[in-house]
């Protein structure tokens, strides 16, 4: 990855005709627990600060705020196909974001997609041959609901194939910070049944508790869906890194974004 102002970008995507980048928490105007580049309108930050931050992030990405497409993220598995008609949805107001979607899919160049996170796993999925791109928000509930394989199915409807897809995996919660109980582990296990969870995804951490590697859980689902292991490009970071907001460490906190766009 390369740093570009407040962004971290995957150079592998640019070489194949897309831009995929993470915003960091640096370079904005928000203060307190939202310092400084908070992109979330729903976390209690001053809305005017968030709009300024979003404008800065958009311009660092090479676009204007009014074309970014945001989703109403509900921790589910719905993937919505968007076109140029949706440009600007959710950019200024929560109420007009693409409804009830934890993945956005497009085959149209110039439509920049955004997912917001602060511990959940952000992913971009890109089939360069079919020219199909998606962004995904995978918290534990979305992962348990199969948001990643469902998004790959929606991409297939536009010509995408898992065997050609690159998966760019952004920072998620560190397993060291993510102790969970049985409903979480059971949900993640059900998503890959009848296969067991891969070793290391949910090691025991005392009676009735486990430490979950949410990125590894999504990696297992990618591989089971047919994405080759060499095409899963993990950023190697977690939200314990100081570049990112970390909901487990501090509440309230801001949100950083995964941004992705097909190039013309």
C-alpha positions in Angstrom: 0.0 0.0 0.0 1.0 3.6 -0.6 0.2 6.6 1.5 -1.4 9.5 -0.3 -2.2 12.3 2.2 -4.9 11.0 4.4 -5.3 7.9 2.3 -3.7 4.5 2.1 -4.1 3.0 -1.4 -3.6 -0.4 -2.9 -1.4 0.0 -5.9 -2.4 -3.4 -7.2 -5.9 -2.1 -8.0 -4.7 1.0 -9.9 -2.6 -1.2 -12.2 -5.8 -3.1 -13.2 -8.2 -0.2 -13.7 -9.6 0.6 -10.3 -8.8 2.8 -7.3 -9.2 1.3 -3.8 -8.2 3.3 -0.7 -8.6 3.6 3.0 -9.1 6.8 4.7 -7.1 7.2 8.0 -8.1 9.2 11.0 -5.7 12.0 10.0 -6.2 15.2 8.1 -9.7 16.3 9.2 -11.2 19.0 11.5 -13.1 17.0 14.1 -12.1 17.1 17.7 -12.3 15.0 20.8 -13.0 11.3 20.3 -13.7 12.0 16.6 -10.3 13.6 15.9 -9.7 14.2 13.2 -11.0 12.8 9.8 -14.3 11.3 11.1 -16.5 10.4 8.1 -19.5 9.2 10.2 -22.6 11.4 10.4 -24.2 9.0 12.9 -21.8 9.0 15.7 -22.5 12.3 17.4 -19.9 14.5 15.7 -20.8 18.0 14.4 -22.3 17.4 11.0 -20.6 20.4 9.5 -17.2 18.9 10.5 -18.1 15.6 9.0 -19.1 17.2 5.7 -15.8 19.0 5.6 -13.9 15.8 6.4 -15.8 13.9 3.7 -15.0 16.7 1.2 -11.3 16.4 2.1 -11.4 12.6 1.8 -13.2 12.8 -1.6 -10.7 15.3 -3.0 -7.8 13.2 -1.8 -9.4 10.3 -3.7 -9.7 12.5 -6.8 -13.5 13.1 -6.8 -16.0 15.6 -5.3 -18.2 14.8 -2.3 -21.4 15.0 -4.4 -20.6 11.9 -6.3 -19.7 9.6 -3.4 -22.2 6.8 -2.8 -22.8 5.8 0.8 -25.0 3.0 2.2 -27.3 2.6 5.2 -25.2 -0.1 6.8 -27.4 -2.5 8.9 -25.0 -5.4 9.7 -26.8 -7.6 7.2 -25.9 -9.4 3.9 -27.7 -7.3 1.3 -25.7 -6.2 -1.7 -27.1 -3.4 -3.9 -26.1 -2.7 -7.5 -25.6 1.0 -8.1 -25.1 3.1 -11.2 -24.6 6.8 -11.9 -28.1 7.5 -10.7 -27.1 6.8 -7.1 -24.1 9.2 -7.2 -24.3 11.5 -4.1 -26.6 9.3 -2.1 -25.8 9.6 1.6 -23.0 12.0 1.0 -24.7 14.9 2.9 -27.5 13.2 4.8 -28.1 9.8 6.4 -31.6 9.6 5.2 -30.9 9.4 1.5 -28.1 6.7 1.6 -28.7 3.5 -0.3 -31.1 1.7 2.0 -30.3 -1.4 4.1 -27.1 -2.4 2.3 -23.8 -3.7 3.6 -22.3 -4.0 0.1 -22.5 -1.8 -2.9 -21.7 -3.2 -6.4 -21.1 -1.4 -9.7 -20.0 -2.0 -13.2 -20.0 1.7 -14.1 -16.7 3.7 -14.2 -16.6 6.8 -12.2 -19.0 5.8 -9.5 -17.1 6.0 -6.2 -18.4 3.6 -3.5 -17.9 4.0 0.3 -18.2 1.8 3.3 -17.7 3.2 6.8 -16.1 1.1 9.6 -14.4 1.3 13.0 -13.8 -2.4 13.8 -15.9 -4.3 11.3 -13.9 -5.5 8.3 -14.0 -3.4 5.1 -13.4 -5.3 1.8 -13.3 -4.3 -1.9 -13.9 -7.1 -4.4 -12.7 -6.5 -8.0 -13.0 -8.5 -11.2 -10.8 -6.6 -13.6 -11.9 -8.6 -16.7 -15.6 -8.2 -16.1 -15.1 -4.7 -14.8 -17.2 -5.3 -11.7 -16.4 -3.7 -8.3 -17.9 -4.0 -4.9 -17.3 -2.6 -1.4 -18.4 -4.6 1.7 -18.9 -4.0 5.4 -18.5 -7.2 7.3 -19.0 -7.0 11.0 -19.6 -10.3 12.8 -23.3 -10.3 12.1 -22.7 -9.6 8.4 -20.0 -12.2 8.3 -22.3 -14.7 9.9 -25.0 -13.8 7.4 -22.6 -14.4 4.5 -22.3 -10.8 3.1 -19.1 -11.7 1.2 -20.3 -14.8 -0.7 -23.6 -13.0 -1.3 -21.8 -10.0 -2.8 -19.8 -12.4 -5.1 -23.1 -13.8 -6.3 -24.4 -10.3 -7.1 -21.2 -9.6 -8.9 -21.7 -12.8 -10.9 -25.0 -11.3 -12.2 -22.9 -8.6 -13.8 -20.3 -11.0 -15.2 -18.0 -11.4 -12.3 -16.3 -14.6 -11.4 -14.8 -15.5 -8.0 -11.8 -17.1 -9.7 -10.8 -13.8 -11.2 -11.7 -11.6 -8.3 -9.2 -9.7 -6.2 -10.2 -9.2 -2.6 -8.7 -6.2 -0.8 -9.1 -6.6 2.9 -8.9 -3.6 5.1 -8.2 -3.2 8.9 -10.6 -5.0 11.2 -10.6 -5.4 15.0 -7.5 -7.0 16.4 -8.2 -10.5 17.8 -6.4 -9.4 20.9 -9.2 -6.9 21.5 -12.1 -9.1 20.3 -13.3 -11.5 23.0 -16.7 -12.9 22.2 -19.3 -15.3 23.5 -20.9 -18.4 22.0 -23.5 -16.6 19.8 -20.8 -15.0 17.8 -18.7 -18.1 17.3 -21.8 -20.2 16.5 -22.9 -17.6 13.9 -19.5 -17.6 12.2 -19.4 -21.4 12.3 -22.9 -21.7 10.7 -21.8 -19.5 7.8 -19.2 -22.1 6.7 -21.0 -25.3 7.8 -20.6 -28.2 7.3 -17.0 -27.3 7.3 -15.4 -26.2 10.6 -14.0 -22.7 11.1 -10.4 -22.6 10.1 -7.9 -23.0 12.9 -7.0 -19.6 14.5 -10.3 -17.9 13.7 -11.8 -18.5 17.2 -9.4 -19.9 19.7 -10.8 -20.4 23.2 -10.1 -17.7 25.7 -11.5 -19.1 29.0 -14.8 -20.7 29.8 -17.5 -19.5 27.4 -15.2 -17.0 25.6 -13.2 -16.9 22.4 -10.9 -14.5 20.6 -12.1 -14.0 17.1 -10.1 -13.1 14.0 -12.8 -11.5 11.9 -10.6 -10.9 9.0 -9.6 -14.6 8.9 -13.3 -15.6 9.1 -14.0 -13.5 5.9 -10.9 -14.9 4.3 -12.2 -18.4 4.8 -15.5 -17.4 3.2 -13.7 -15.9 0.2 -11.7 -19.1 -0.4 -14.8 -21.3 0.0 -16.6 -19.0 -2.6 -13.7 -19.7 -5.1 -11.4 -16.7 -4.7 -7.8 -18.0 -5.0 -5.7 -17.5 -1.9 -3.1 -15.4 -3.8 -5.8 -13.0 -4.8 -6.8 -12.1 -1.2 -4.7 -9.0 -0.5 -4.8 -8.2 3.2 -3.5 -4.8 4.2 -1.8 -6.3 7.2 -3.3 -3.8 9.6 -5.9 -3.8 12.4 -7.9 -1.0 14.0 -5.4 -1.2 16.9 -3.1 0.8 14.5 -3.1 4.5 15.4 -4.1 5.4 11.8 -7.7 4.1 12.4 -10.7 4.6 14.6 -11.2 1.7 17.1 -14.7 1.3 18.5 -13.5 -1.4 20.9 -11.0 0.9 22.4 -13.1 4.1 22.7 -16.8 4.9 22.4 -17.9 7.1 21.0 -15.4 7.3 18.2 -15.3 8.3 14.5 -15.5 6.2 11.4 -12.9 5.7 8.6 -13.8 4.6 5.1 -13.1 2.2 2.3 -13.4 4.0 -1.0 -13.4 2.3 -4.4 -14.0 3.3 -8.0 -13.7 1.8 -11.4 -11.5 4.0 -13.6 -12.6 4.9 -17.1 
